[in-house]
Amino acid sequence: MQRSRNNPAAEGRAPLDPLSHAMASRDADIPALVAEALRHNRAQLAFQPVVAARSTGRVAFHEGFIRLLDPAGRILPAGWFMASVEETALGRDIDGVSLRLGLEMLRLNPGLRLAINMSARSIADGAWIHALESGLAADQDIGARLILEISEGSAMLLPEVVVRFMARMQPRGVSFALDDFGAGLISFRHLKDFFFDMVKIDSLFVRAIDSSPDNQVLTEALVTVARQFEMFTIAEGVETREEAAHLVRIGVDCLQGYLFGRPKPTI
């Protein structure tokens, strides 16, 4: 029997309700919206402070988060579009825009130290490398104030390439941070092969650490490993004073999270 073309149920699929249809249409438009924002230079950084654990009034550095804007100037949340584009050419373009904006911010603010996210694919992107080299050459002081963050997952995609890149950049003053530390994609035995200056403990382990014995044990283990490899420790996603107090007690070096400030377009 021939199936009806006009009956989705006959094809083995349930018909989309209006809300699902709207969501599907929106998701299909994400790459187009991202590409348009980049094409029209509708991008900016939002800056979140990272504070010294034992002196939370002192900012150690800031992290710059990419923000894209729609035609009306409204922010497109990164959580909405990044998963759809991060492994595509658009993800590579976003890395490039983030780096260029970060380097310009460092040039204009000589007292600023700034962390910018990168990925393994960035290293293979000639435009990204050119922007980095140009920024470092334009002002020799910038290298010592630039921190490049890479996630565990991205670092392990091309570990040998990442290691060689880090070895080239660190003599020029650039620091490297391992993001999402503890997420499980880098085994501890691989840490000695990299050249990370600091690790950012995943917020999964920070959340409610003051009342979670499991998170306490895991975070203390991560801090111990970081110390063994002489890496600075930063706890991400700190939202309460109780979490912050416990992290200070176990020796975390810096804290980052809404308790100390949300990302904003000015510093």
Secondary structure, 3 states (H helix, E strand, C coil): CCCCCCCHHHHCCCCCCHHHHHHHHHHHHHHHHHHHHHHCCCEEEEEEEEEECCEEEEEEEEEEEEEEECCCCCEECHHHHHHHHCCCHHHHHHHHHHHHHHHHHHHHCCCCCEEEECCHHHHCCHHHHHHHHHHHHHCCCCHHHEEEEEEHHHHCCCHHHHHHHHHHHHHHCCEEEEEEECCCCCCHHHHCCCCCCEEEECHHHHCCCCCCHHHHHHHHHHHHHHHHCCCEEEECCCCCHHHHHHHHHCCCCEEECCCCCCCECCC
